[in-house]
Amino acid sequence: MASMDRKHEVCSPFIPRGNAVRKTSAEIVSEARRSLRVHSTQRPFTPRDGHRQLFGKSTVCADREGRPPSTFSLHAQNFDAPDSRPGSGTRLSPLDHKPKFPVHCDVEDPFKAFPKTPSAPLEVKKGVRGTRARLLRAGSLTTLSAVEGHKDMKERLNPGPAQKQLSAKRLPSTDHTEVRSGPHKPGLRRTASESRIKQPGVDSGVRLTESAAGRRTEQGNGVNTTSTEEDAESLVWSNTIALRLRQLERVAAAMPGSSEGSVDRLCDLCDGLHGTLAEADMLGRRCKRRSGILRTLFRLVDLNSARLNLHIAELCLALCVSGNNLLNICKLIFQISRSESNDILFQNNSHTIIDSFLGILKNEDVSSSGEALLYCVGTLKFLSGNSAVLRLLLDKNCVGVAQKLIQRLCTAEDTNFTIAGHILVQLTATLRNLADHPDSRPLFISFSILSELCVVLRHHRRDPDICTNISRIYSKLSSYSECRLALAQNPNCYQLFLELLNKHHQKQDLVVRLLFTLGNLTAKSDEARWQLFQCEGCMDTLLQLYDAYQRRDGSPHTQPQKGPQAPPAKVQQDEDVLVKLVRVLANMCIHPAVGPALATHTACIQLLMETLELRCVQESEELLVNVAATINNLSFYQEESSVFRRSQLTVAKLMLKLVLCSSMDAMLEATCAYGNLSQSKDVRDFIMQNNVHQFVVTLLDSKSTEMCISACGVLTNLAQDPPNRASLSVEGALAKLVDCLRDFGPGDWQLVGQVCQALWNMISGGSEKLLDTQERESLLEILTTYLDEEEALKWIENEDMRDFHRACWELEFLPVAHKLMKTLQPPDQTA
């Protein structure tokens, strides 16, 4: 057994074969025979879910209740603003009023309508800070701070040469121009010498500072510093950013409903603000007054424009929001992506939004930002269903980012296991979409995604959604040889698949895909067949599934309980499981050690015979074809202890309906099986008594080489019995065999060899008289030509194919052709 295993390891299709070892003729023919017995099937169909949601309808009800929602309301008040809660960190309830934008500007004086500072400014004692200082401010979140007087503002908007020189030496006192939402009563303008109250910024605790002749004094810790960077930032803020924020407020306040023109204007303003911040190197957390920018942006969310919200989210992510604001931004983008009509928005803004999201996946931790990661990956799942965005995700290394995230999620602490599972549902669904693109396969292999998904299955085997998504990935990729090789490098995957089949045996969509993957792995690899068979409980698991789905919802020809459908969709799904399962058995039988074990397995043989008895070809064609292929493979093993050998006649009777049906595939597999079953005298008698031989002879007229070689196998066995030879001759078998010899000739030496064997059986033992003179002369002429090696192989130009044909010519044709020539020639020529 050890030597046999080593031999299969060398010849395994999973191992690239070098040119140093040249195959023998026997190896070439043996591999060709094995390849004919491998059966293929269609990959399970997955209908596209028209409703974009985090968790599909297939989610178990018990699990669905604990899943995060796909639908929620999101407004400006949901975002964190530091002025809306006391310094103790205790969050207050949202305010009950709607934010109000400032009144329209006066046409004659655009600055006239802006609110002014209170007539009695607040006086804060020196040293008062923290909670008390914050509580002394106006309680409304929607307060717009005053700007300086008309003249001062106009001078800043249109500075003269002297003013430009002066601005480099002193900074205008514009710290109070930070935009706040809502109305504020006009009053006297506050002087620059008045005390400032410390203002923590959104997300980062940024403080507004006092400017006085280029020097800033931090009131929080009393440290005095001089910074030219802060001077430059103040200039940019005063000359550009503050003005853009006011423009955003004015356009939003004047916006009638959801005017397309106003939305366009707001989007342009957001882009302009984004560009200004980028040029001034004030993105991220470098801008001291980013809290004012964020508050303005958050208020625009209530305008409820998907296009505008995407621009807002893009800028907020560029400003590195965190905590609750990061979560709400991810939710906002998730809401936009739920509508397929918004996909075009992501294609137009794809570079920054997708880059930002991939950055979140790389940098955020599941323990602190788990829910934000969930909605972020959920958005990518929706967008990956769009072919244009999918291509973009591949180009931006989404597969590599997913691999790193999988590793972090699989090593998450137990306290984060639940949210990690929710994220993995979305992430595996995203990878499932990416797997559809042919360019993704090299990436899946180079980043070891198939191996990483095995780790995910081991950690989250109880989550049916994760298991189903991964099974869909495997079923898609295992159809390709390079992906089968990558998956087969995880030898524990076979045991893992069997455990999942046991645990989720009732979940049809998961079971059918795992079986399809196992069928692909075992289709061309003896090593895979043996490893699967060696797994603990392999045959018990497969046969229990076989038995359960065979009896599930009755047989296909029973009347459906509801509706006019016949057969019901549920029965078709259950039958698809049987199709994939029987294919696995058929592939396993090819292994020379596994085949005899299955041939002696009583339960296996009984289930196959039961399927033949219960199903009809019209409704279960693919299933019966696979069953016939399995029986054909088992029929090669004729040990004395074989259960199959004792049941050959019963099997032959059950397969008769396949031979006589209209399905060419079923007819071919059944005829192949009869080629082995007819080695039994009882089976041969059954064939002749039921006139099956007449049908087999007519198959010689088909142009299919597979059909002809199968028919020749049956005729070869039938001709062993002298009484059968005359009956076959009456049906024209000899003339048709000679035609096959002439027609297929040098193109298929296996077929020609089988034809010669059938002819020799029919005319040997004194039956030469069955051939007339013309048929004898024609046959001798053909054989004489084919026995000349140079003449026989001269039509083969490809060197590799020449080796194969020479091997078949030497082993399959030459020995039997010499016997046939000796039988046909008169005694004086053979002496």
Disulfide bonds with the S-S distance in Angstrom:
none
